[in-house]
Amino acid sequence: MQESLSKQRNRIVAAAGGVVVGYAMALFIFYAKHFWLIDAQSHPMTLDFVAFWAAGRLALSGHATAAYNVHLQHAAEAAVIGHGYKTILGWSYPPPFLFIASGLALMPYLVALAVWCVGTLALYAAIVAAIYGRREAAVFACAAPWVPTMLLAGQNGFFTASLVGLFFLLLRTRPAAAGLVLGLLSYKPQLGILFPFALAAGGHWRAFVMAGASLLLLNAAACAVFGFDTLGAFFHALSVTSQSHLNGGLDWKKLQTVYGLFKALGAPGFVAWPAQAIVAIALAAIVIWVWRSPLDYSLKAACLTAAIPLATPYVFQYDLAVLSVAIAYLGRSKSFDRTEMLLLASTVPSTYVYLMFPLPTALFASLAVMTIVLRRLWNLVPAMTNALPSRSAAVQ
């Protein structure tokens, strides 16, 4: 029996490895056909990473606030690729992320892109493997359907997932360090809205306080280095981005959220916003309940991580890399049964179908992972209810 399971696991690992090789071959073909990195005129292509590198160059030249000006940032990006373009790749990240952008901008553009993609991919794969407890989990992490999205765009999904995974790895043994990591995650503030509820419900006050302190220290350090006016410029750019991305001007199928789905279906804002709010409140209630319970830590971490992309109205396909952390914790908690394997398999088509249909179908990848979490919680409801202290016991 043990030998049979081992052979089955080896076949699955081999299949995942084949997917990774397929990704590599596809990227090579895209590069050779001038669909990725370099265009037919030998100019760098307009990837999302251009915004990172251009903002870093502006910061290094002493003009960090210019990165938050859409026109100046666009001009800097056009200078990087050597020609003009119509796409708006604005910069609306908090000032601390300028440290990373500046570090990348110290290198030539294509070298920086390679370092960013390969480095964050390796970190992401290593953390997923550490969570699952087996080295081959790194192969599964690299075979996830959201991986090509990050590599094609040079986006930050791997980095975000790495911070989330590292936070959970540190929380129980090094809460102060976990709080510091959570402070780093503030470069994507929309993804952190559920963490305070979980930390408070679980009594992780040291991590809670450290997260707040690191948030303040990181922003103070960034303002001291890049100028205190960058903070005001950030809030202005954030309002402009919110207006363009959440209130019009964006192709709604790109917004992989409940809000994006309702908007893509033609619903007005007064319908889409309450729908998103109801989902967020329900998820916050579930997270609080789970983190107050004596449940296995792996299931708690999976629940919170799976809820991250569902609780916010602002998520793109590349942000779904955090789901790999949730899946790793689910696998560590318990082996996947047939139904759960089918749900995981459904994340592959749902991640890409939106390219052909006017709906944010990658949202259903998040829903599939959350369904696994809820399914397991449902099976554990009696045990959870009995384990919670009764009111009378608490009074005594």
C-alpha positions in Angstrom: 0.0 0.0 0.0 2.8 2.4 1.0 4.7 1.6 -2.2 1.5 2.2 -4.3 1.0 5.6 -2.7 4.7 6.5 -3.3 4.4 5.6 -7.0 1.2 7.6 -7.3 2.9 10.6 -5.7 5.9 10.2 -8.0 3.6 10.2 -11.0 1.8 13.4 -9.8 5.2 15.1 -9.2 6.3 14.1 -12.7 3.1 15.5 -14.2 3.6 18.8 -12.3 7.2 18.8 -13.5 6.0 18.4 -17.1 3.7 21.4 -16.6 6.7 23.5 -15.5 8.7 22.4 -18.5 5.7 23.3 -20.7 5.7 26.8 -19.1 9.4 27.2 -19.8 9.0 26.1 -23.4 6.0 28.5 -23.9 8.0 31.4 -22.5 10.9 30.6 -24.8 8.6 30.5 -27.8 7.0 33.8 -26.8 10.5 35.4 -26.5 11.6 34.0 -29.8 8.4 35.3 -31.5 8.9 38.7 -29.9 5.8 38.3 -27.8 7.7 38.7 -24.5 10.5 40.8 -23.2 11.8 42.1 -26.5 9.8 43.3 -29.5 10.6 42.9 -33.2 12.5 46.3 -33.1 14.7 45.0 -30.2 13.0 47.3 -27.7 11.9 46.1 -24.2 8.2 45.3 -24.3 5.6 47.1 -22.3 5.4 44.8 -19.3 4.0 45.8 -15.9 7.6 45.6 -14.5 8.4 48.7 -16.5 6.5 50.7 -13.9 8.6 49.3 -11.1 11.9 50.0 -12.8 10.9 53.5 -14.0 9.7 54.4 -10.5 13.0 53.2 -9.0 15.0 55.3 -11.5 13.0 58.4 -10.6 13.6 57.7 -6.9 17.3 57.2 -7.4 17.5 60.5 -9.3 15.9 62.3 -6.4 12.4 62.7 -8.0 10.5 60.0 -6.1 7.3 62.1 -6.1 7.3 62.1 -9.9 6.6 58.4 -9.9 3.2 59.2 -8.4 2.5 61.7 -11.2 0.9 59.6 -14.0 2.3 61.8 -16.8 5.9 62.0 -15.5 5.8 58.2 -14.6 4.5 57.5 -18.1 7.3 59.5 -19.7 9.9 57.6 -17.6 8.4 54.3 -18.7 8.5 55.3 -22.3 12.2 56.2 -21.9 12.9 52.7 -20.6 11.3 50.9 -23.6 12.5 53.5 -26.1 9.2 54.4 -27.7 5.8 55.8 -26.7 2.7 53.7 -25.9 -0.9 54.3 -24.9 -1.2 52.0 -22.0 -1.2 53.7 -18.6 1.0 51.9 -16.1 0.7 54.1 -13.1 2.5 53.9 -9.7 0.3 53.9 -6.6 2.4 51.8 -4.2 3.2 53.1 -0.7 6.6 54.8 -0.3 8.3 51.7 1.3 8.0 49.8 -2.0 10.3 52.4 -3.5 13.2 50.7 -1.6 12.7 47.6 -3.7 12.1 49.6 -6.9 15.3 51.5 -6.3 17.3 48.4 -5.7 16.0 46.9 -9.0 16.7 50.2 -10.9 20.4 49.9 -9.9 20.6 47.1 -12.5 20.1 47.2 -16.2 16.4 46.8 -17.1 16.4 43.3 -18.5 18.8 42.1 -15.7 16.5 43.6 -13.1 13.5 41.9 -14.6 15.3 38.5 -14.6 16.4 39.0 -11.0 12.9 40.0 -9.9 11.1 37.2 -11.7 13.6 34.4 -10.9 14.3 35.6 -7.4 10.7 36.0 -6.3 9.7 32.7 -8.0 12.4 30.8 -6.1 11.4 32.4 -2.8 7.7 31.6 -3.4 8.5 28.0 -4.3 10.8 27.6 -1.3 8.2 29.0 1.1 5.4 26.8 -0.3 7.6 23.8 0.1 8.5 24.7 3.6 4.8 25.1 4.5 3.8 21.7 3.0 6.9 20.0 4.5 8.1 18.3 1.3 10.6 19.6 -1.3 8.5 18.4 -4.2 5.8 20.9 -3.2 8.1 23.5 -4.9 7.3 21.8 -8.2 3.6 22.1 -7.6 4.0 25.8 -6.7 5.8 26.4 -10.0 3.1 24.5 -11.9 0.2 26.6 -10.5 -1.9 28.2 -13.3 -1.1 31.7 -12.0 2.6 31.3 -12.5 2.8 32.3 -16.2 0.9 35.5 -15.5 3.6 36.8 -13.1 6.4 35.8 -15.4 4.8 37.3 -18.5 4.1 40.6 -16.8 7.0 40.8 -14.3 4.4 41.4 -11.5 4.7 41.1 -7.8 2.4 38.1 -7.0 5.3 35.8 -6.1 6.6 38.4 -3.6 3.1 38.9 -2.1 2.6 35.2 -1.7 6.1 34.8 -0.1 5.3 37.4 2.5 2.0 35.8 3.4 3.6 32.4 3.6 6.5 33.6 5.6 4.2 35.4 8.0 2.4 32.1 8.8 5.6 30.2 9.2 6.9 32.7 11.8 3.7 33.5 13.7 3.7 30.8 16.3 7.5 30.7 17.0 8.6 34.3 16.2 5.6 36.5 16.5 7.6 39.8 16.4 9.3 38.7 13.2 5.9 37.7 11.8 4.5 41.2 12.6 7.5 42.7 10.8 6.7 40.6 7.7 3.1 41.6 7.9 4.2 45.2 7.9 6.1 44.6 4.7 2.8 43.3 3.2 1.4 46.8 3.6 2.7 47.5 0.2 -0.5 45.8 -0.9 -2.8 47.2 1.8 -6.0 45.9 0.1 -4.8 42.3 0.7 -4.3 42.8 4.5 -7.8 43.7 5.7 -8.5 40.4 7.4 -5.3 40.0 9.2 -6.2 42.2 12.2 -9.3 40.2 12.8 -7.4 36.9 12.8 -4.6 38.2 15.0 -7.1 39.7 17.5 -9.3 36.6 17.5 -6.3 34.3 18.0 -4.7 36.5 20.7 -1.6 37.1 18.7 -1.1 40.5 20.2 2.7 40.6 19.9 2.5 40.1 16.2 -0.4 42.6 16.0 1.5 45.4 17.7 4.7 44.6 15.8 2.8 44.8 12.5 1.5 48.3 13.3 4.9 49.4 14.5 6.7 48.1 11.5 4.1 49.8 9.2 4.9 53.1 10.9 8.6 52.6 10.9 8.8 51.5 7.2 6.8 54.5 6.1 8.9 56.9 8.3 12.1 55.4 6.9 10.8 55.7 3.3 9.7 59.3 3.9 13.1 60.1 5.4 14.9 58.7 2.4 12.6 59.7 -0.5 11.0 62.8 1.0 7.9 63.3 3.2 6.0 64.6 0.2 5.9 61.1 -1.2 3.3 60.1 1.4 0.9 62.8 0.2 1.7 61.9 -3.4 0.9 58.3 -2.7 -2.5 59.1 -1.3 -3.3 61.3 -4.3 -2.2 58.6 -6.7 -4.2 56.0 -4.7 -7.4 58.1 -5.1 -6.8 58.5 -8.8 -6.2 54.7 -9.2 -9.3 53.9 -7.2 -11.3 56.2 -9.3 -10.1 54.7 -12.6 -10.0 51.1 -11.5 -13.1 50.8 -9.3 -15.4 53.5 -10.7 -14.8 53.2 -14.4 -12.1 53.1 -17.1 -11.0 49.5 -16.4 -12.0 46.4 -18.3 -14.0 44.7 -15.6 -13.0 41.2 -16.5 -9.5 42.0 -15.3 -10.8 42.6 -11.7 -11.0 39.1 -10.2 -13.3 39.9 -7.4 -17.0 39.8 -6.5 -17.2 43.5 -7.2 -15.6 43.0 -10.6 -18.0 40.2 -11.4 -21.0 42.3 -10.7 -19.6 45.2 -12.7 -18.8 42.9 -15.6 -22.4 41.7 -15.5 -23.6 45.3 -15.8 -24.6 45.9 -12.2 -24.4 49.6 -11.0 -22.1 50.5 -8.1 -24.9 50.6 -5.6 -25.4 46.9 -6.2 -21.7 45.8 -6.7 -20.4 47.5 -3.6 -22.9 46.0 -1.1 -22.3 42.6 -2.7 -18.6 42.9 -2.1 -19.2 44.2 1.4 -21.5 41.3 2.3 -18.8 38.8 1.2 -16.1 40.6 3.1 -18.2 40.8 6.3 -19.1 37.1 6.0 -15.4 36.2 5.5 -14.3 38.3 8.5 -16.9 36.5 10.6 -15.6 33.1 9.5 -12.0 34.1 10.0 -12.7 35.3 13.5 -14.6 32.1 14.4 -11.9 29.9 13.0 -9.1 31.8 14.7 -10.8 31.7 18.0 -11.3 27.9 17.8 -8.8 25.2 18.7 -8.6 24.0 15.1 -5.4 22.8 13.5 -3.1 25.8 12.7 -2.8 24.7 9.1 -6.5 25.0 8.6 -6.6 28.4 10.2 -3.8 29.6 8.0 -5.5 28.1 4.9 -8.8 29.8 5.8 -7.3 33.2 6.2 -5.2 33.0 3.1 -8.0 31.7 0.9 -10.2 34.6 2.1 -7.6 37.2 1.1 -8.5 37.6 -2.6 -12.2 37.3 -1.9 -12.5 40.0 0.8 -11.2 42.9 -1.3 -12.7 44.5 -4.4 -9.2 45.0 -5.9 -7.5 41.8 -7.1 -5.8 41.0 -10.4 -5.0 37.5 -11.7 -1.4 37.7 -10.6 -2.5 38.3 -7.0 -3.9 34.8 -6.9 -0.4 33.4 -6.1 -1.4 33.6 -2.5 -3.8 30.7 -3.2 -0.7 28.4 -3.4 -0.1 29.2 0.3 -3.6 28.2 1.1 -3.4 25.0 -0.9 -0.1 24.1 0.8 -1.6 24.5 4.2 -4.7 22.5 3.2 -2.4 19.7 1.9 -0.4 19.8 5.1 -3.6 19.6 7.2 -5.1 16.7 5.3 -4.8 14.8 2.1 -7.1 16.0 -0.7 -10.0 13.8 -1.6 -11.5 13.3 -5.1 -13.9 16.2 -4.8 -11.2 18.6 -3.6 -8.9 17.5 -6.4 -11.6 18.3 -8.9 -12.0 21.7 -7.3 -8.2 22.3 -7.5 -8.3 21.2 -11.1 -11.0 23.7 -11.9 -8.6 26.6 -11.0 -6.7 25.9 -14.3 -9.5 26.8 -16.8 -11.0 29.5 -14.5 -7.7 31.3 -14.3 -7.5 31.8 -18.1 -11.1 31.7 -19.4 -11.5 35.4 -18.7 -9.2 36.0 -21.7 -11.9 34.8 -24.0 -15.0 35.9 -22.1 -16.0 39.3 -20.7 -16.2 38.0 -17.1 -13.5 37.8 -14.3 -13.5 34.0 -14.3 -10.2 33.8 -12.3 -12.4 34.8 -9.3 -13.7 31.2 -9.4 -10.2 29.9 -8.7 -10.4 31.7 -5.4 -13.9 30.4 -4.8 -12.7 26.9 -5.5 -10.0 27.0 -2.8 -12.4 28.7 -0.4 -14.9 26.0 -1.0 -12.4 23.3 0.1 -11.8 25.3 3.3 -15.5 25.7 4.0 -16.2 22.0 3.2 -13.6 21.0 5.8 -14.9 23.5 8.3 -18.5 22.2 7.8 -17.3 18.7 8.6 -15.6 20.0 11.8 -18.5 22.2 13.0 -19.6 19.9 15.8 -16.1 19.5 17.2 -15.4 23.2 17.0 -18.7 24.1 18.8 -18.1 21.6 21.6 -14.5 22.8 22.0 -15.4 26.5 22.4 -15.8 27.5 26.1 -19.4 28.0 27.1 -20.6 31.3 28.5 -21.4 29.8 31.9 -17.9 28.3 32.0 -16.4 31.6 31.1 -18.3 33.3 33.9 -17.2 30.7 36.5 
